[in-house]
């Protein structure tokens, strides 16, 4: 394995499918054995030539049959569907090529070898479907790696379900479709819903009562919401609003949504978006002052996985944000690498070197499937993929219910250009500073079980989670003059013409308001006549409260009366 180390290191790789001089950066983490672990039959002492610096693009699959020694290997044709114009598509393409080189350098005794047919769907749903149909029909591939997006994977998984060709995605994270409903869809990454309990635990730990999810208006953005809502509600967290941002949203439309959020009291936001939308949103949020002290931003691991592709200006806007990410590495490009290894191992064990397809019954209601045949090798290949166990570059590779699993999540804090470790969460012990807490530790949702957080605005104080909205709608309170000014004193400020109140009763009331889990701005009005005396009896005051006397018809604010022990509500006198 190239440049094997015990810790993470940066490997700069120049790829043939990129412009001259352009480099991609990988963050690799290996254990002491590297990916050539003993448990997958590799020789831990075997290393490929150190001078192999450039890699072939896997899209040149047509020439692979010519160059590989077919008398030694039986070809296993595999489709690869990527968005090659995106940073993730480019780096995953390179990662897949590296995985091929590394695997067969080590396993040169294998009788099968993957032959890759790479298709660029250019971030287009229709082209992704066309690519899959061509791979299944014309190329008769025995498996497909990809696609990148959940929307693409959802439809393609229906195609492979009919043809019994496994599709293996390392980045389609939507929980709306799984191997349970389609045994030929395999996910070599985490399901988005795996992280929602960790997010709910973080919110509960800091005592925030409300949170607003912000997601893009796609299957990826929407599909996590039922699971997130359920997890938050189980911890008593209220969701007053859900913000959806279109992929095609303009700057003005995003700013309009941000202003709407500013008019609300909640200051805790959970962001689950694609990088393309999140990048614009975060920069505009900073411009709007929503990355300052008092705000809380929690990012899901999908955005964290692509942090390397974010510009320095976006990283700067994320200062103080909290991320949750699997304790074992969940970088999509590295997962693509492990996916190739798993498929190569499974292909060998299933002995699927010879393609074997049969013509199914024609379903005239589904003309797109008329030309597609059914793979007889598919069930065997799926079985072997699900049985794969090895130590990959992302950690232990083990699929449960057709997808990668991680019970422990690391909680990190964005400070400067790096992520500070705050602690960990797992379903048995909750929050802890250690990844493996001591035996006997009870479940915790205490913020004291996490390291100190540096919040937005470089603040060390835990945000309240709410604030006075920008619109500053106020609760209007009518206050009569009292014979006991030490309890309630009402004065008129000559310069500002505002009513000023003070006294013990006022202090008690305002202390109670400050203890509410949301902002409640107040505005006092004196119940007095032109002569400066009370404008009537207590009953007159109650009627003014009841009738909103003196209020303009467009102002729905409620008026409370402090010193009387009775309020007239809904036409009745009730004791308070």
Secondary structure, 3 states (H helix, E strand, C coil): CCCCCCCCEEEEEECCCCCCCCEEEEEECCCCCCCCCHHHCCCCCCCCCCCCCCCCCCCCHHHHHHHCCCCCCEEEEEEEEECCCCHHHHHHHHHHHHHHHHHHHHCCCCCEEEEEEEEECCCCHHHHHHHHHHHHHCCCCCEEEECCCHHHHHHHHHHHHHHCCEEEECCCCCCCCCCCCCCCEEECCCCHHHHHHHHHHHHHHCCCCECEEEEECCHHHHHCHHHHHHHHHHCCCECCCEEEECCCCCHHHHHHHHHHHHCCCECEEEEECCHHHHHHHHHHHHHCCCCCCCCEEEECHHHHHCHHHCCHHHHHHCCCCEEEEECCCCCHHHHHHHHHHHHHHHHHHHCCCCCCEECCCCCCCCHHHCCCCEECCHHHHHHHHHHCEEEECCEEEEEECCEECCCEEEEEEEECCEEEEEEEEECCCEEECCCCCCCCCCCECCHHHCCCCCEHHHECCCCCCECCCCCCCCEEEEEECCCCCCCCEEEECCCCCCEEEECHHHHHHHHHHHCCCCCCCEEEEEEECCCCCECCCHHHHHHHHHHCCCCCCCCCCCEEECCCCEEEECCEEEEC
